[in-house]
Amino acid sequence: MRAQNAVNVSMVYAYYEIGRMIVEEEQQGEDRAAYGAHVLKKLSAYLTKRFGRGYSTDNLKLMRRFYVVYSHDQIGETPFPQSDGLPTVGAGRRFYLSWSHYLKLMRIPSIEERHFYEIESARNHWSLAELNRQFDSALYERLALGRGKEGARNLAVEGQAARVPEDLVKDPYVLEFLGLPERASYSEAELESRLIDNLQTFLLELGTGFAFVGRQVRLSFEEEHFYVDLVFYNRLLRCFVLFDLKIGGLRHQDIGQMQMYVNYYDRRVKLEDENPTIGIVLRKDKKESVVEMTLSEDNIQIFASRYQTVLPSKEDLKRLLEEGL
């Protein structure tokens, strides 16, 4: 696998250099359109004869576009260790992903959004299919909403960092992989079972650093027993993250129950050097006024988030993001 990754990354660097040579050669021509077509045709024939398939004029156009897009990236180097052994191009840029990933990325017009997905794909080892799913689910817009200009900028520079509990929470969570229709009758038990059956995908949706601990974890108070639907641990914030699944409207009792779960974990489960537990009530819909009046103003542990079982409209989220910024 490591050898295959090295081959893929080497191919990306080679394609970037081919794109650079095409652009520089074209710029010497008097008529760029006509001259450029001549350069591509001649270069395609030469490379195909020497190296075989993969150097059609259409592919060379993609290499040229790749160079143009990434040579004008003004955000900067993807934040990974500089001792990774990868070569550099341009102003110290390194490439970490496969050519297939970059074919997708370079079609994203926003530099900030493109850079975010590049960071997250490399950091989390996303396959191309997972990159497409995260893009289609509007992950960047969902995380950027409510963070302001500086927060959105940080996403583009360093990806999804986890410094405070709010960084772990999304609203909404997109669960289209469960195969549940948006408007249908299903139980909380079925929702939980579907999440467990698709645990790997759910972990990717949760984000970086999550590890599964258990389902229906029992908490006992003398003769009474309560059950937390899903329990995770986040390695970045070093804390437990509890999920309570609800399919109806949000009630203040739901938040109170989650507060009890969080208190139990903080007092009886977590270690002294671990951070306070986070609780998330995951519901089909959310009434902001109920959340606001139930939680204390300095709350940093209990959150209420929506989930949806169909992909969101990227256009609507982009509009909300632009209005918020």
C-alpha positions as CSV (number, residue, x, y, z in Angstrom):
1,M,0.0,0.0,0.0
2,R,2.8,2.4,0.9
3,A,4.6,1.7,-2.4
4,Q,1.3,2.3,-4.3
5,N,0.9,5.6,-2.5
6,A,4.4,6.6,-3.4
7,V,3.7,5.8,-7.1
8,N,0.5,7.8,-7.0
9,V,2.2,10.9,-5.4
10,S,5.1,10.7,-7.9
11,M,2.6,10.7,-10.7
12,V,1.0,13.8,-9.4
13,Y,4.3,15.6,-9.3
14,A,5.1,14.5,-12.8
15,Y,1.7,15.7,-14.1
16,Y,2.2,19.1,-12.3
17,E,5.6,19.5,-14.0
18,I,4.1,18.6,-17.4
19,G,1.4,21.1,-16.8
20,R,4.1,23.7,-16.0
21,M,6.1,23.0,-19.1
22,I,3.0,23.2,-21.3
23,V,2.0,26.6,-19.8
24,E,5.5,28.0,-20.1
25,E,5.8,26.8,-23.7
26,E,2.5,28.1,-24.7
27,Q,3.3,31.6,-23.3
28,Q,6.1,31.8,-25.9
29,G,3.7,31.5,-28.8
30,E,2.3,34.4,-30.6
31,D,-1.2,33.0,-31.0
32,R,-1.8,31.2,-27.7
33,A,-4.9,29.3,-28.8
34,A,-3.5,27.9,-32.0
35,Y,0.0,27.5,-30.6
36,G,-1.3,25.7,-27.5
37,A,-3.2,23.2,-29.6
38,H,-0.1,22.5,-31.6
39,V,2.0,22.0,-28.4
40,L,-0.5,19.6,-26.9
41,K,-0.8,17.5,-30.0
42,K,3.0,17.3,-30.5
43,L,3.6,16.6,-26.8
44,S,0.9,13.9,-26.7
45,A,2.4,12.0,-29.6
46,Y,5.9,12.2,-28.0
47,L,4.8,11.1,-24.5
48,T,2.6,8.3,-25.8
49,K,5.4,6.9,-27.9
50,R,7.8,7.0,-25.0
51,F,5.7,6.1,-22.0
52,G,2.5,4.6,-23.4
53,R,-1.1,5.4,-22.6
54,G,-2.3,8.3,-20.4
55,Y,-1.0,11.2,-22.4
56,S,-3.9,12.1,-24.7
57,T,-4.5,15.7,-25.5
58,D,-7.5,15.7,-23.1
59,N,-5.3,14.4,-20.3
60,L,-2.6,17.0,-21.1
61,K,-5.3,19.7,-20.8
62,L,-6.1,18.4,-17.3
63,M,-2.4,18.6,-16.4
64,R,-2.2,22.1,-17.6
65,R,-5.3,23.1,-15.6
66,F,-3.8,21.3,-12.6
67,Y,-0.7,23.5,-12.8
68,V,-2.7,26.7,-13.3
69,V,-5.0,26.0,-10.4
70,Y,-2.3,25.0,-7.9
71,S,0.3,27.4,-8.9
72,H,-2.1,30.2,-8.0
73,D,-3.1,28.8,-4.7
74,Q,-2.5,31.7,-2.3
75,I,-3.5,30.0,0.9
76,G,-0.2,28.2,1.4
77,E,1.3,24.8,2.2
78,T,-0.9,22.1,3.5
79,P,-0.1,21.9,7.2
80,F,1.7,18.5,7.6
81,P,5.2,17.7,8.9
82,Q,8.0,19.0,6.7
83,S,10.0,15.9,7.3
84,D,7.6,13.8,5.2
85,G,10.2,13.1,2.5
86,L,8.0,14.5,-0.3
87,P,9.6,16.9,-2.9
88,T,8.3,20.4,-3.3
89,V,7.2,22.5,-6.2
90,G,6.5,26.2,-6.5
91,A,6.7,28.0,-3.2
92,G,7.4,24.8,-1.2
93,R,4.1,23.1,-2.0
94,R,3.8,19.3,-1.4
95,F,1.2,17.0,-2.9
96,Y,-0.2,14.2,-0.6
97,L,-3.1,12.7,-2.6
98,S,-3.6,10.7,-5.8
99,W,-4.2,12.1,-9.2
100,S,-7.9,11.0,-9.0
101,H,-8.3,13.1,-5.8
102,Y,-6.8,16.2,-7.5
103,L,-9.0,15.8,-10.6
104,K,-11.9,16.3,-8.1
105,L,-10.3,19.0,-6.1
106,M,-9.2,21.3,-8.9
107,R,-12.9,21.5,-10.0
108,I,-13.8,23.2,-6.8
109,P,-13.7,26.9,-7.6
110,S,-13.3,28.3,-4.1
111,I,-9.6,28.2,-3.0
112,E,-10.6,28.0,0.7
113,E,-13.0,25.1,0.2
114,R,-10.6,23.3,-2.1
115,H,-7.8,23.6,0.4
116,F,-10.0,22.4,3.3
117,Y,-10.9,19.2,1.4
118,E,-7.3,18.6,0.4
119,I,-6.2,18.8,4.1
120,E,-9.1,16.6,5.3
121,S,-8.6,14.0,2.6
122,A,-4.9,13.7,3.3
123,R,-5.3,13.7,7.1
124,N,-8.1,11.2,7.3
125,H,-6.9,9.0,4.3
126,W,-10.2,9.6,2.5
127,S,-10.8,7.5,-0.6
128,L,-12.0,9.3,-3.7
129,A,-15.5,8.0,-2.9
130,E,-15.4,9.4,0.6
131,L,-14.1,12.7,-0.7
132,N,-17.0,12.9,-3.1
133,R,-19.4,12.0,-0.2
134,Q,-18.1,14.6,2.1
135,F,-18.2,17.2,-0.7
136,D,-21.7,16.3,-1.6
137,S,-22.8,16.5,2.0
138,A,-21.4,20.1,2.1
139,L,-19.0,19.4,5.0
140,Y,-17.1,22.6,4.5
141,E,-20.3,24.8,4.6
142,R,-21.7,22.9,7.6
143,L,-18.6,23.5,9.6
144,A,-18.1,27.1,8.5
145,L,-21.7,28.1,9.4
146,G,-21.6,30.1,12.6
147,R,-17.8,30.3,12.8
148,G,-17.5,33.8,11.2
149,K,-14.8,34.9,8.7
150,E,-11.9,34.0,10.9
151,G,-13.3,30.5,11.6
152,A,-14.0,29.8,8.0
153,R,-10.4,31.0,7.2
154,N,-9.0,28.6,9.8
155,L,-10.8,25.7,8.2
156,A,-9.0,26.5,4.9
157,V,-5.6,26.8,6.6
158,E,-5.7,23.9,9.0
159,G,-8.8,21.8,8.3
160,Q,-11.1,20.7,11.0
161,A,-9.1,21.4,14.2
162,A,-10.4,20.2,17.6
163,R,-9.4,22.7,20.3
164,V,-12.8,23.2,22.1
165,P,-15.9,21.0,22.3
166,E,-17.8,23.2,19.8
167,D,-15.2,22.1,17.2
168,L,-16.5,18.5,17.4
169,V,-20.2,19.4,16.8
170,K,-21.9,19.6,13.4
171,D,-25.3,20.9,12.7
172,P,-26.7,19.1,10.8
173,Y,-25.2,15.7,10.7
174,V,-25.8,14.1,7.3
175,L,-26.8,10.4,7.5
176,E,-27.8,9.7,3.9
177,F,-25.7,6.5,4.0
178,L,-28.3,4.9,6.3
179,G,-30.8,4.6,3.4
180,L,-33.7,6.0,5.5
181,P,-36.1,8.3,3.7
182,E,-36.4,11.9,4.9
183,R,-40.1,11.6,5.8
184,A,-40.9,8.1,7.1
185,S,-41.8,6.3,10.2
186,Y,-38.9,4.6,11.9
187,S,-38.0,4.0,15.5
188,E,-35.1,5.2,17.5
189,A,-33.9,1.6,17.8
190,E,-33.9,1.2,14.1
191,L,-31.9,4.5,13.7
192,E,-29.4,3.3,16.2
193,S,-29.1,-0.1,14.5
194,R,-28.5,1.5,11.1
195,L,-25.8,3.7,12.6
196,I,-24.0,0.6,14.1
197,D,-24.4,-1.3,10.8
198,N,-22.7,1.7,9.1
199,L,-20.3,2.5,11.9
200,Q,-17.3,3.1,9.7
201,T,-19.1,5.7,7.6
202,F,-20.6,7.3,10.7
203,L,-17.2,7.7,12.2
204,L,-16.1,9.5,9.1
205,E,-19.1,11.8,9.4
206,L,-18.3,12.5,13.0
207,G,-14.9,13.7,12.1
208,T,-11.3,13.3,13.2
209,G,-10.2,11.4,16.2
210,F,-13.4,9.5,17.1
211,A,-13.3,6.0,18.5
212,F,-16.3,3.8,19.2
213,V,-16.8,2.7,22.8
214,G,-20.3,1.1,23.0
215,R,-24.0,1.2,22.4
216,Q,-26.8,1.1,25.0
217,V,-24.2,1.7,27.7
218,R,-25.8,1.2,31.1
219,L,-25.6,3.7,33.9
220,S,-26.9,2.5,37.3
221,F,-28.2,4.7,40.2
222,E,-29.0,2.4,43.0
223,E,-32.0,0.3,41.7
224,E,-32.5,2.4,38.5
225,H,-30.8,1.9,35.2
226,F,-30.4,4.3,32.3
227,Y,-28.8,3.6,28.9
228,V,-26.7,5.9,26.7
229,D,-27.5,5.2,23.1
230,L,-24.0,5.7,21.7
231,V,-20.7,6.4,23.4
232,F,-17.5,7.5,21.6
233,Y,-14.1,8.8,22.7
234,N,-12.3,11.6,20.9
235,R,-8.5,11.3,21.0
236,L,-7.8,14.9,20.1
237,L,-9.8,16.5,22.9
238,R,-9.3,13.4,25.2
239,C,-12.9,13.2,26.3
240,F,-15.9,11.0,26.0
241,V,-18.7,12.0,23.6
242,L,-22.2,10.7,24.3
243,F,-25.0,10.6,21.8
244,D,-28.7,10.4,22.6
245,L,-30.8,9.6,19.5
246,K,-34.3,11.1,19.2
247,I,-36.7,11.0,16.2
248,G,-39.2,13.6,17.4
249,G,-39.1,17.2,18.4
250,L,-36.7,18.4,21.1
251,R,-37.9,18.6,24.6
252,H,-36.3,20.2,27.6
253,Q,-36.4,16.8,29.4
254,D,-34.0,15.4,26.7
255,I,-31.4,18.0,27.5
256,G,-31.8,17.3,31.2
257,Q,-31.4,13.6,30.7
258,M,-28.2,14.2,28.7
259,Q,-26.9,16.5,31.5
260,M,-27.3,13.5,33.9
261,Y,-25.4,11.2,31.6
262,V,-22.6,13.8,31.3
263,N,-22.4,14.3,35.0
264,Y,-22.2,10.5,35.5
265,Y,-19.3,10.1,33.1
266,D,-17.5,13.1,34.6
267,R,-17.8,11.9,38.2
268,R,-17.5,8.1,37.8
269,V,-15.9,7.2,34.4
270,K,-13.4,9.7,33.1
271,L,-9.9,9.8,34.4
272,E,-8.5,12.9,36.3
273,D,-6.3,13.9,33.4
274,E,-9.1,13.6,30.8
275,N,-11.3,16.5,29.7
276,P,-15.0,17.0,30.6
277,T,-17.5,14.8,28.8
278,I,-19.4,16.1,25.8
279,G,-23.1,15.2,25.3
280,I,-25.0,15.6,22.0
281,V,-28.7,15.1,21.6
282,L,-29.2,14.2,18.0
283,R,-32.7,14.9,16.8
284,K,-34.7,15.1,13.6
285,D,-35.4,18.7,14.3
286,K,-34.4,21.3,16.9
287,K,-36.1,24.2,18.5
288,E,-33.5,26.8,19.2
289,S,-35.6,28.5,21.9
290,V,-35.9,25.3,23.9
291,V,-32.1,24.8,23.7
292,E,-31.4,28.4,24.7
293,M,-33.6,28.4,27.7
294,T,-32.7,25.0,29.0
295,L,-28.9,25.3,28.8
296,S,-26.8,27.7,30.9
297,E,-25.2,30.6,29.1
298,D,-21.7,29.3,29.9
299,N,-22.5,25.8,28.7
300,I,-19.7,24.1,26.9
301,Q,-20.6,20.4,27.3
302,I,-24.2,19.8,26.1
303,F,-25.3,20.3,22.5
304,A,-28.4,19.7,20.5
305,S,-27.9,19.0,16.8
306,R,-30.1,18.0,13.9
307,Y,-29.6,15.1,11.6
308,Q,-31.0,14.6,8.1
309,T,-31.1,11.4,6.0
310,V,-30.8,13.1,2.6
311,L,-27.9,15.2,1.2
312,P,-28.3,18.9,1.9
313,S,-28.5,21.5,-0.8
314,K,-25.0,22.9,-1.2
315,E,-26.5,26.0,-2.8
316,D,-28.7,26.8,0.2
317,L,-25.8,26.2,2.6
318,K,-23.5,28.4,0.5
319,R,-26.1,31.1,0.6
320,L,-26.5,30.9,4.4
321,L,-22.7,30.9,4.7
322,E,-22.3,34.0,2.5
323,E,-25.0,35.8,4.5
324,G,-23.3,34.9,7.8
325,L,-19.9,36.1,6.6
